[in-house]
Amino acid sequence: MNRLSPHIRRLFLALFFLLTVMAWNSQAEMLSITGNEINMRSGPGTNYRVLWTLGQGFPLKVLKSSGDWYRVSDFEGTIGWVHRSVVGKTPHMIVKTNKNTKKQINIRSGPGTNFKVVAKAHYGVVLKTLEQKSGWVKVEHEQGVTGWVHRNLLWGW
């Protein structure tokens, strides 16, 4: 039986490690803000500076936790801390495209470009996730409009 050279063995191990890290990273824990005007802070405590004020449903990726605080990242890569009492597990998405062009994305009546546009949404609009199907996400806007958006136009869970 042929043995693999040490160089090939190291290459396989590196590839395995890389794929493991990528799989873990893609399964990162996600949370959403449960209240209005919730502070994202620069550190894990109320004595730290407020970086942003976040609204209902705003999705966040958990980077780590410290006591009752989560270190999180938002859709623009901003990193801060939120208290565990102001986040929950209801999935939400945020419109992540067209920041510079100011164009709106289409919210459609079904999961495909052949369906009628029922509403539009700007960059940064938060939408509640209802269902995911074939690269499309059924969402609900806070004003009650429901429809479908292509997954590539959104960030969250």
SVG drawing of the C-alpha trace seen along z (x, -y; Angstrom):
<svg xmlns="http://www.w3.org/2000/svg" viewBox="-50 -57 57 59">
<polyline fill="none" stroke="black" stroke-width="0.4" points="0.0,0.0 1.4,-3.4 1.9,-5.9 1.3,-9.6 4.3,-11.8 4.5,-14.1 3.9,-17.1 0.7,-15.7 -0.4,-14.6 0.1,-18.2 -1.8,-19.5 -4.8,-17.2 -4.7,-18.2 -4.7,-21.9 -7.6,-21.5 -9.6,-19.5 -8.9,-22.2 -10.0,-25.0 -13.2,-23.2 -14.0,-22.6 -13.5,-26.3 -15.6,-27.4 -18.4,-25.0 -18.3,-26.2 -18.3,-29.9 -21.3,-29.4 -23.2,-28.0 -22.5,-31.0 -25.2,-31.8 -27.6,-34.6 -29.8,-36.7 -32.3,-39.6 -33.1,-42.6 -36.3,-42.3 -37.0,-45.9 -36.8,-49.4 -33.9,-51.8 -31.6,-49.2 -27.9,-50.2 -25.0,-48.4 -22.0,-49.3 -18.3,-49.2 -17.9,-46.8 -19.8,-44.3 -21.5,-46.7 -23.7,-49.8 -20.6,-51.9 -19.3,-51.5 -19.9,-54.0 -23.0,-53.5 -21.9,-52.8 -25.4,-52.4 -29.0,-52.3 -30.8,-49.3 -34.4,-48.7 -36.8,-45.8 -35.7,-42.7 -32.2,-43.9 -30.2,-40.8 -26.8,-40.2 -24.1,-37.5 -22.7,-36.3 -18.9,-36.4 -18.6,-35.4 -20.3,-35.9 -19.1,-37.2 -21.5,-36.8 -24.8,-38.3 -23.4,-40.1 -22.9,-39.1 -20.1,-40.4 -21.9,-40.8 -21.4,-41.9 -23.9,-43.5 -24.4,-43.3 -21.9,-46.1 -19.3,-44.4 -19.7,-46.8 -18.7,-45.0 -20.2,-45.8 -21.9,-44.4 -25.6,-43.8 -27.1,-42.5 -28.8,-39.1 -32.1,-40.5 -32.6,-42.5 -32.1,-39.8 -34.1,-36.7 -34.2,-33.9 -36.9,-35.1 -35.2,-35.1 -34.9,-38.4 -33.1,-39.7 -31.9,-43.1 -31.6,-44.6 -27.8,-44.7 -27.6,-45.8 -27.8,-49.1 -26.3,-51.3 -24.5,-53.6 -27.0,-53.6 -30.0,-54.2 -32.1,-51.8 -34.7,-49.8 -35.1,-46.0 -38.3,-44.3 -40.5,-42.4 -42.5,-39.9 -45.7,-38.0 -43.8,-34.7 -40.3,-33.1 -39.1,-34.2 -38.6,-37.2 -41.7,-36.3 -43.9,-37.2 -45.5,-40.6 -43.7,-43.3 -45.9,-44.0 -43.5,-46.4 -40.0,-47.8 -37.4,-48.1 -34.3,-50.3 -30.9,-49.4 -31.0,-48.7 -34.7,-47.8 -35.3,-45.0 -37.7,-42.2 -39.0,-39.2 -38.0,-35.9 -41.1,-33.6 -39.8,-30.9 -36.8,-30.1 -37.2,-28.3 -34.9,-27.8 -32.7,-30.8 -35.7,-33.1 -36.9,-34.3 -40.5,-35.0 -40.4,-38.1 -42.8,-40.4 -42.2,-44.1 -43.2,-45.7 -46.1,-47.4 -47.6,-44.0 -46.5,-43.6 -45.4,-40.1 -43.6,-38.8 -40.5,-37.2 -36.9,-38.6 -33.9,-36.8 -31.6,-35.6 -28.5,-37.4 -30.1,-40.8 -30.4,-40.1 -28.2,-39.5 -29.4,-37.6 -31.2,-34.4"/>
</svg>
